[in-house]
Amino acid sequence: MNDTERTIKLDLRDLPRSITKRPVLVILQGQSIGETTNLENERTIIGRGSNADVVLRDEIASRQHAEITRLSLEGNLVEYYVNDLDSTNGTFLNGAKVMSQQLLQDGDKIKIGNHLLKYAMLDEFEAEFQEKLHQMTQRDELTGLRSRRSLFAELDRKISRSVKKTKPLRINVLMMDIDFFKRVNDGRGHLVGSHTIRDVGHIIRDVVGNADLAARYGGEEYMAYIIGARERGFEVAEEIRKRVEAHPFPASTSDLTQTMHITISLGVATFPDDSTAALEIVQKADQALFRAKLSGRNRTCVYDPEVDKPDSFHQTVDASAIIYGPADAQ
């Protein structure tokens, strides 16, 4: 009998003890698919507004759409209820419209706009597994940067909150595109191209200081945001450009001595100087990037309202193109 045919005996003392389960909301369908929220408060607001506890990027959802409330009972027992907050399009529990407070049971499905949420009781192992699944949807597998949707959602939240302050934060959006990337793919092969996209992503991560501040926008394009004055945004963009230009990228998967040099173009726009809406800031950074490409590449252009205007060759990017990104983006 070989080792593969032997049965391994377990010591019952090594098995994990029973774990207390806790109530959570898991997004099963929608932009933030996989996101899990612990229901720790007596009242949890769900809606499109930036002040909601569970923010849904959903045009059909109301700003304060529904709430989950906790009712404490005798014997340390609790119950959770869902209630609609006079939303425009209604809240649905297991397919039925919520007309009054409804008691939640483990596994119940809540429909709000285009989002489907599940009320579940999870132990710590299930919660950890769910969080890992969520992180997989939040990251670009190749670069380790955030997904485009994840980064834009955070940028939107930061700007929505900052715009209400007396002294709002300055937030710079950087849009970036590798120059002549098709030449790399066609001349060196798609595997070298993938390694190049990965390595440029790592340079961007190192310069901005955190992988959570940057995303792979799609293909050979990237997006990042930097807190600080416009000058800070330009400095960071230029540091990325210079590091990419100076970096010896592998030009072969079989001969590591072969290297190549590439360049990158960047566009910068700043909140609130250029706009007070996240979508418009991204659009304007993209217009500045387009000017950088047109004017010779391997340069950083800061948005200029007198120059960077939509035209027949480069129209304003619509919301779906930014939120959902190019066809090859995640």
C-alpha positions as a Markdown table, in Angstrom:
| # | Residue | x | y | z |
|---|---|---|---|---|
| 1 | Met | 0.0 | 0.0 | 0.0 |
| 2 | Asn | 1.4 | 3.4 | -1.0 |
| 3 | Asp | 1.0 | 6.7 | 0.9 |
| 4 | Thr | -1.8 | 7.8 | -1.4 |
| 5 | Glu | -4.0 | 4.8 | -0.3 |
| 6 | Arg | -3.6 | 5.4 | 3.4 |
| 7 | Thr | -6.3 | 7.0 | 5.5 |
| 8 | Ile | -5.0 | 9.9 | 7.7 |
| 9 | Lys | -6.4 | 9.8 | 11.2 |
| 10 | Leu | -7.4 | 13.1 | 12.8 |
| 11 | Asp | -7.0 | 14.1 | 16.4 |
| 12 | Leu | -10.4 | 15.5 | 17.4 |
| 13 | Arg | -8.6 | 17.9 | 19.7 |
| 14 | Asp | -7.2 | 19.7 | 16.6 |
| 15 | Leu | -10.6 | 20.4 | 15.1 |
| 16 | Pro | -11.9 | 23.9 | 15.4 |
| 17 | Arg | -14.6 | 24.4 | 18.1 |
| 18 | Ser | -18.0 | 25.6 | 17.2 |
| 19 | Ile | -18.0 | 29.3 | 16.3 |
| 20 | Thr | -20.7 | 31.8 | 17.0 |
| 21 | Lys | -22.3 | 33.1 | 13.8 |
| 22 | Arg | -22.9 | 36.8 | 13.1 |
| 23 | Pro | -25.4 | 38.5 | 10.8 |
| 24 | Val | -24.1 | 40.0 | 7.6 |
| 25 | Leu | -25.4 | 41.4 | 4.2 |
| 26 | Val | -23.7 | 40.0 | 1.1 |
| 27 | Ile | -24.1 | 41.6 | -2.3 |
| 28 | Leu | -24.9 | 38.8 | -4.7 |
| 29 | Gln | -25.6 | 41.0 | -7.7 |
| 30 | Gly | -24.5 | 44.5 | -8.6 |
| 31 | Gln | -21.4 | 46.6 | -9.0 |
| 32 | Ser | -20.0 | 45.7 | -5.5 |
| 33 | Ile | -20.6 | 41.9 | -6.0 |
| 34 | Gly | -19.2 | 39.9 | -3.1 |
| 35 | Glu | -19.0 | 42.9 | -0.7 |
| 36 | Thr | -20.0 | 41.8 | 2.9 |
| 37 | Thr | -21.3 | 44.2 | 5.6 |
| 38 | Asn | -21.4 | 43.2 | 9.3 |
| 39 | Leu | -24.7 | 44.2 | 10.8 |
| 40 | Glu | -23.2 | 45.6 | 14.0 |
| 41 | Asn | -25.4 | 48.7 | 14.4 |
| 42 | Glu | -29.0 | 49.0 | 15.6 |
| 43 | Arg | -29.8 | 50.6 | 12.2 |
| 44 | Thr | -28.1 | 50.0 | 8.9 |
| 45 | Ile | -29.1 | 52.3 | 6.0 |
| 46 | Ile | -28.9 | 51.0 | 2.4 |
| 47 | Gly | -29.0 | 53.3 | -0.6 |
| 48 | Arg | -27.4 | 55.3 | -3.3 |
| 49 | Gly | -26.4 | 58.2 | -1.2 |
| 50 | Ser | -22.8 | 58.6 | 0.0 |
| 51 | Asn | -23.9 | 58.8 | 3.6 |
| 52 | Ala | -25.6 | 55.4 | 3.6 |
| 53 | Asp | -24.0 | 52.6 | 5.5 |
| 54 | Val | -24.2 | 50.3 | 2.5 |
| 55 | Val | -23.6 | 52.4 | -0.6 |
| 56 | Leu | -25.0 | 51.0 | -3.8 |
| 57 | Arg | -23.9 | 52.5 | -7.1 |
| 58 | Asp | -27.3 | 52.0 | -8.6 |
| 59 | Glu | -29.4 | 54.7 | -10.5 |
| 60 | Ile | -32.6 | 52.8 | -9.6 |
| 61 | Ala | -31.9 | 52.9 | -5.9 |
| 62 | Ser | -33.0 | 55.9 | -3.8 |
| 63 | Arg | -30.4 | 57.8 | -1.7 |
| 64 | Gln | -31.8 | 56.2 | 1.5 |
| 65 | His | -33.7 | 53.2 | 0.1 |
| 66 | Ala | -34.1 | 50.7 | 2.9 |
| 67 | Glu | -32.9 | 49.9 | 6.4 |
| 68 | Ile | -32.0 | 46.9 | 8.5 |
| 69 | Thr | -32.9 | 47.3 | 12.1 |
| 70 | Arg | -31.9 | 45.2 | 15.1 |
| 71 | Leu | -34.3 | 44.3 | 17.9 |
| 72 | Ser | -32.9 | 43.1 | 21.2 |
| 73 | Leu | -34.9 | 40.4 | 23.0 |
| 74 | Glu | -34.6 | 38.7 | 26.3 |
| 75 | Gly | -31.9 | 36.2 | 26.8 |
| 76 | Asn | -29.4 | 38.1 | 24.7 |
| 77 | Leu | -31.4 | 37.2 | 21.6 |
| 78 | Val | -31.7 | 39.6 | 18.7 |
| 79 | Glu | -33.9 | 39.8 | 15.5 |
| 80 | Tyr | -33.2 | 41.7 | 12.3 |
| 81 | Tyr | -35.9 | 43.4 | 10.2 |
| 82 | Val | -35.9 | 45.0 | 6.8 |
| 83 | Asn | -37.9 | 48.1 | 6.1 |
| 84 | Asp | -38.4 | 50.2 | 3.0 |
| 85 | Leu | -37.7 | 54.0 | 3.5 |
| 86 | Asp | -40.4 | 55.3 | 1.0 |
| 87 | Ser | -38.1 | 54.5 | -1.9 |
| 88 | Thr | -39.1 | 55.4 | -5.4 |
| 89 | Asn | -38.9 | 51.8 | -6.8 |
| 90 | Gly | -39.5 | 49.7 | -3.7 |
| 91 | Thr | -37.7 | 47.0 | -1.7 |
| 92 | Phe | -38.4 | 43.3 | -2.3 |
| 93 | Leu | -37.9 | 40.4 | 0.1 |
| 94 | Asn | -37.7 | 37.0 | -1.6 |
| 95 | Gly | -39.6 | 38.5 | -4.5 |
| 96 | Ala | -42.4 | 40.2 | -2.5 |
| 97 | Lys | -42.6 | 43.9 | -2.1 |
| 98 | Val | -41.8 | 45.1 | 1.4 |
| 99 | Met | -44.9 | 47.0 | 2.7 |
| 100 | Ser | -43.9 | 47.1 | 6.4 |
| 101 | Gln | -41.1 | 45.8 | 8.6 |
| 102 | Gln | -40.3 | 42.2 | 7.7 |
| 103 | Leu | -38.4 | 39.7 | 9.9 |
| 104 | Leu | -35.2 | 38.4 | 8.2 |
| 105 | Gln | -34.3 | 34.7 | 8.2 |
| 106 | Asp | -30.9 | 33.2 | 7.3 |
| 107 | Gly | -30.6 | 33.1 | 3.5 |
| 108 | Asp | -33.3 | 35.7 | 2.7 |
| 109 | Lys | -32.8 | 37.7 | -0.5 |
| 110 | Ile | -33.3 | 41.5 | -0.6 |
| 111 | Lys | -33.8 | 43.2 | -4.0 |
| 112 | Ile | -32.9 | 46.9 | -4.2 |
| 113 | Gly | -32.7 | 48.5 | -7.7 |
| 114 | Asn | -30.3 | 46.3 | -9.7 |
| 115 | His | -28.7 | 44.9 | -6.6 |
| 116 | Leu | -29.5 | 41.6 | -4.9 |
| 117 | Leu | -28.4 | 41.2 | -1.3 |
| 118 | Lys | -28.4 | 38.2 | 0.9 |
| 119 | Tyr | -29.0 | 38.2 | 4.7 |
| 120 | Ala | -26.8 | 35.5 | 6.1 |
| 121 | Met | -25.5 | 34.1 | 9.4 |
| 122 | Leu | -21.8 | 33.4 | 8.9 |
| 123 | Asp | -19.1 | 32.1 | 11.3 |
| 124 | Glu | -15.6 | 33.5 | 11.1 |
| 125 | Phe | -14.4 | 30.9 | 8.6 |
| 126 | Glu | -17.4 | 31.6 | 6.2 |
| 127 | Ala | -16.9 | 35.3 | 6.7 |
| 128 | Glu | -13.2 | 35.0 | 5.9 |
| 129 | Phe | -14.0 | 33.0 | 2.7 |
| 130 | Gln | -16.6 | 35.5 | 1.6 |
| 131 | Glu | -14.1 | 38.4 | 2.1 |
| 132 | Lys | -11.5 | 36.5 | 0.0 |
| 133 | Leu | -14.1 | 36.1 | -2.8 |
| 134 | His | -14.8 | 39.8 | -2.6 |
| 135 | Gln | -11.1 | 40.8 | -2.8 |
| 136 | Met | -10.9 | 38.7 | -5.9 |
| 137 | Thr | -13.5 | 40.9 | -7.6 |
| 138 | Gln | -11.7 | 44.1 | -6.3 |
| 139 | Arg | -8.3 | 43.3 | -7.8 |
| 140 | Asp | -6.8 | 43.0 | -11.3 |
| 141 | Glu | -5.2 | 39.6 | -11.3 |
| 142 | Leu | -2.3 | 40.5 | -13.6 |
| 143 | Thr | -1.0 | 43.7 | -11.9 |
| 144 | Gly | -2.3 | 43.4 | -8.3 |
| 145 | Leu | -3.9 | 46.8 | -8.6 |
| 146 | Arg | -7.5 | 47.5 | -7.9 |
| 147 | Ser | -10.2 | 46.8 | -10.4 |
| 148 | Arg | -11.5 | 49.8 | -12.3 |
| 149 | Arg | -15.0 | 49.6 | -10.7 |
| 150 | Ser | -13.6 | 49.3 | -7.2 |
| 151 | Leu | -11.3 | 52.3 | -7.6 |
| 152 | Phe | -13.9 | 54.5 | -9.2 |
| 153 | Ala | -16.5 | 53.6 | -6.5 |
| 154 | Glu | -14.0 | 54.7 | -3.8 |
| 155 | Leu | -13.1 | 57.9 | -5.7 |
| 156 | Asp | -16.8 | 58.7 | -6.1 |
| 157 | Arg | -17.3 | 58.2 | -2.3 |
| 158 | Lys | -14.3 | 60.4 | -1.4 |
| 159 | Ile | -15.4 | 63.2 | -3.7 |
| 160 | Ser | -19.1 | 63.0 | -2.6 |
| 161 | Arg | -18.0 | 63.4 | 1.0 |
| 162 | Ser | -15.4 | 66.0 | 0.4 |
| 163 | Val | -17.6 | 68.3 | -1.6 |
| 164 | Lys | -19.7 | 68.9 | 1.4 |
| 165 | Lys | -16.8 | 70.2 | 3.5 |
| 166 | Thr | -15.9 | 73.8 | 4.0 |
| 167 | Lys | -12.3 | 73.0 | 2.9 |
| 168 | Pro | -12.6 | 70.0 | 0.6 |
| 169 | Leu | -9.6 | 67.8 | -0.1 |
| 170 | Arg | -7.7 | 68.3 | -3.3 |
| 171 | Ile | -7.8 | 65.0 | -5.2 |
| 172 | Asn | -5.9 | 64.4 | -8.4 |
| 173 | Val | -6.9 | 61.8 | -10.9 |
| 174 | Leu | -4.2 | 60.3 | -13.2 |
| 175 | Met | -5.1 | 58.6 | -16.4 |
| 176 | Met | -2.2 | 56.7 | -18.0 |
| 177 | Asp | -1.6 | 54.8 | -21.2 |
| 178 | Ile | 1.5 | 52.8 | -22.4 |
| 179 | Asp | 2.8 | 54.3 | -25.7 |
| 180 | Phe | 2.8 | 52.1 | -28.8 |
| 181 | Phe | 1.9 | 49.1 | -26.8 |
| 182 | Lys | 0.7 | 47.3 | -29.9 |
| 183 | Arg | 4.3 | 47.2 | -31.1 |
| 184 | Val | 5.2 | 45.2 | -28.0 |
| 185 | Asn | 2.5 | 42.7 | -28.5 |
| 186 | Asp | 3.1 | 42.3 | -32.2 |
| 187 | Gly | 6.9 | 42.3 | -32.1 |
| 188 | Arg | 7.6 | 40.5 | -28.8 |
| 189 | Gly | 4.5 | 38.4 | -28.2 |
| 190 | His | 1.5 | 38.6 | -25.9 |
| 191 | Leu | 3.3 | 37.0 | -23.0 |
| 192 | Val | 6.0 | 39.7 | -23.0 |
| 193 | Gly | 3.1 | 42.2 | -23.4 |
| 194 | Ser | 1.4 | 40.8 | -20.3 |
| 195 | His | 4.7 | 41.0 | -18.3 |
| 196 | Thr | 5.1 | 44.6 | -19.4 |
| 197 | Ile | 1.6 | 45.5 | -18.3 |
| 198 | Arg | 2.3 | 43.8 | -14.9 |
| 199 | Asp | 5.6 | 45.6 | -14.4 |
| 200 | Val | 4.3 | 49.0 | -15.3 |
| 201 | Gly | 1.5 | 48.4 | -12.8 |
| 202 | His | 4.1 | 47.6 | -10.2 |
| 203 | Ile | 5.9 | 50.9 | -11.0 |
| 204 | Ile | 2.7 | 52.8 | -10.6 |
| 205 | Arg | 2.0 | 51.1 | -7.3 |
| 206 | Asp | 5.4 | 51.9 | -5.9 |
| 207 | Val | 5.2 | 55.6 | -6.9 |
| 208 | Val | 1.7 | 56.3 | -5.6 |
| 209 | Gly | 2.6 | 54.3 | -2.5 |
| 210 | Asn | -0.2 | 51.9 | -2.3 |
| 211 | Ala | -1.9 | 49.4 | -4.7 |
| 212 | Asp | -5.3 | 50.6 | -3.4 |
| 213 | Leu | -4.7 | 54.0 | -5.0 |
| 214 | Ala | -4.4 | 52.7 | -8.5 |
| 215 | Ala | -6.2 | 50.5 | -11.0 |
| 216 | Arg | -5.8 | 48.8 | -14.3 |
| 217 | Tyr | -8.4 | 50.7 | -16.3 |
| 218 | Gly | -8.2 | 48.2 | -19.2 |
| 219 | Gly | -5.7 | 46.8 | -21.6 |
| 220 | Glu | -2.5 | 48.9 | -21.2 |
| 221 | Glu | -4.4 | 51.8 | -19.5 |
| 222 | Tyr | -4.2 | 52.7 | -15.8 |
| 223 | Met | -5.9 | 55.1 | -13.4 |
| 224 | Ala | -4.9 | 56.4 | -10.0 |
| 225 | Tyr | -5.8 | 59.1 | -7.6 |
| 226 | Ile | -3.5 | 61.2 | -5.4 |
| 227 | Ile | -4.5 | 63.4 | -2.4 |
| 228 | Gly | -2.9 | 66.9 | -2.6 |
| 229 | Ala | -2.6 | 70.0 | -4.6 |
| 230 | Arg | -2.5 | 70.0 | -8.4 |
| 231 | Glu | 1.3 | 70.3 | -8.2 |
| 232 | Arg | 1.5 | 67.1 | -6.2 |
| 233 | Gly | -0.5 | 65.3 | -8.8 |
| 234 | Phe | 1.8 | 66.5 | -11.6 |
| 235 | Glu | 4.9 | 65.5 | -9.6 |
| 236 | Val | 3.6 | 61.9 | -9.0 |
| 237 | Ala | 2.6 | 61.6 | -12.7 |
| 238 | Glu | 6.1 | 62.8 | -13.8 |
| 239 | Glu | 7.8 | 60.3 | -11.4 |
| 240 | Ile | 5.8 | 57.5 | -12.9 |
| 241 | Arg | 6.7 | 58.6 | -16.5 |
| 242 | Lys | 10.4 | 58.9 | -15.7 |
| 243 | Arg | 10.6 | 55.5 | -13.9 |
| 244 | Val | 8.8 | 53.8 | -16.8 |
| 245 | Glu | 11.1 | 55.5 | -19.3 |
| 246 | Ala | 14.3 | 54.4 | -17.4 |
| 247 | His | 13.2 | 50.8 | -16.6 |
| 248 | Pro | 14.7 | 47.9 | -18.6 |
| 249 | Phe | 11.6 | 45.7 | -19.4 |
| 250 | Pro | 12.2 | 42.1 | -20.3 |
| 251 | Ala | 11.9 | 41.7 | -24.1 |
| 252 | Ser | 11.9 | 37.9 | -24.2 |
| 253 | Thr | 10.5 | 35.1 | -22.0 |
| 254 | Ser | 13.4 | 32.8 | -22.9 |
| 255 | Asp | 16.4 | 35.1 | -22.9 |
| 256 | Leu | 16.4 | 37.3 | -19.8 |
| 257 | Thr | 19.4 | 39.4 | -21.2 |
| 258 | Gln | 17.1 | 40.9 | -23.8 |
| 259 | Thr | 15.5 | 44.1 | -22.6 |
| 260 | Met | 13.5 | 46.9 | -24.1 |
| 261 | His | 12.5 | 50.5 | -23.2 |
| 262 | Ile | 9.0 | 51.8 | -23.4 |
| 263 | Thr | 7.3 | 55.1 | -22.5 |
| 264 | Ile | 4.0 | 56.1 | -21.0 |
| 265 | Ser | 1.7 | 59.2 | -21.4 |
| 266 | Leu | -0.4 | 60.7 | -18.6 |
| 267 | Gly | -3.2 | 63.1 | -18.0 |
| 268 | Val | -4.1 | 64.8 | -14.7 |
| 269 | Ala | -7.2 | 66.6 | -13.5 |
| 270 | Thr | -8.0 | 67.9 | -10.0 |
| 271 | Phe | -11.0 | 68.0 | -7.7 |
| 272 | Pro | -12.5 | 70.5 | -7.0 |
| 273 | Asp | -10.5 | 72.8 | -9.4 |
| 274 | Asp | -11.7 | 71.1 | -12.6 |
| 275 | Ser | -15.0 | 69.7 | -11.4 |
| 276 | Thr | -16.9 | 68.6 | -8.3 |
| 277 | Ala | -18.0 | 65.3 | -9.8 |
| 278 | Ala | -15.9 | 62.1 | -9.9 |
| 279 | Leu | -17.1 | 61.2 | -13.4 |
| 280 | Glu | -16.2 | 64.6 | -14.8 |
| 281 | Ile | -12.8 | 64.6 | -13.2 |
| 282 | Val | -12.0 | 61.2 | -14.8 |
| 283 | Gln | -13.3 | 62.5 | -18.1 |
| 284 | Lys | -11.1 | 65.6 | -18.0 |
| 285 | Ala | -8.0 | 63.6 | -17.0 |
| 286 | Asp | -8.7 | 61.4 | -20.0 |
| 287 | Gln | -8.9 | 64.4 | -22.2 |
| 288 | Ala | -5.5 | 65.6 | -20.9 |
| 289 | Leu | -4.1 | 62.2 | -21.6 |
| 290 | Phe | -5.4 | 62.4 | -25.2 |
| 291 | Arg | -3.5 | 65.7 | -25.6 |
| 292 | Ala | -0.4 | 64.0 | -24.2 |
| 293 | Lys | -0.7 | 61.3 | -26.9 |
| 294 | Leu | -1.4 | 63.8 | -29.7 |
| 295 | Ser | 1.5 | 66.1 | -28.7 |
| 296 | Gly | 4.2 | 63.5 | -29.0 |
| 297 | Arg | 3.7 | 60.9 | -26.1 |
| 298 | Asn | 6.0 | 60.3 | -23.2 |
| 299 | Arg | 4.7 | 63.3 | -21.4 |
| 300 | Thr | 2.3 | 64.5 | -18.7 |
| 301 | Cys | -0.5 | 67.0 | -19.5 |
| 302 | Val | -2.5 | 68.7 | -16.9 |
| 303 | Tyr | -6.1 | 69.4 | -17.8 |
| 304 | Asp | -6.6 | 72.9 | -19.4 |
| 305 | Pro | -10.2 | 73.9 | -20.1 |
| 306 | Glu | -9.1 | 76.2 | -22.9 |
| 307 | Val | -7.4 | 73.4 | -24.8 |
| 308 | Asp | -8.8 | 70.0 | -23.6 |
| 309 | Lys | -12.3 | 70.1 | -25.2 |
| 310 | Pro | -14.2 | 67.2 | -26.7 |
| 311 | Asp | -14.0 | 67.0 | -30.5 |
| 312 | Ser | -15.0 | 64.8 | -33.3 |
| 313 | Phe | -12.0 | 62.5 | -32.7 |
| 314 | His | -12.2 | 62.4 | -28.9 |
| 315 | Gln | -15.7 | 62.9 | -27.6 |
| 316 | Thr | -16.6 | 63.1 | -23.9 |
| 317 | Val | -16.3 | 59.6 | -22.3 |
| 318 | Asp | -19.8 | 58.5 | -21.2 |
| 319 | Ala | -20.5 | 57.3 | -17.7 |
| 320 | Ser | -20.8 | 53.6 | -18.7 |
| 321 | Ala | -17.3 | 53.7 | -20.3 |
| 322 | Ile | -15.7 | 54.9 | -17.1 |
| 323 | Ile | -17.8 | 52.9 | -14.6 |
| 324 | Tyr | -17.7 | 49.6 | -16.7 |
| 325 | Gly | -14.6 | 50.4 | -18.7 |
| 326 | Pro | -13.3 | 49.0 | -22.0 |
| 327 | Ala | -14.4 | 45.6 | -23.1 |
| 328 | Asp | -11.1 | 44.0 | -21.9 |
| 329 | Ala | -11.2 | 45.7 | -18.5 |
| 330 | Gln | -12.2 | 44.0 | -15.3 |
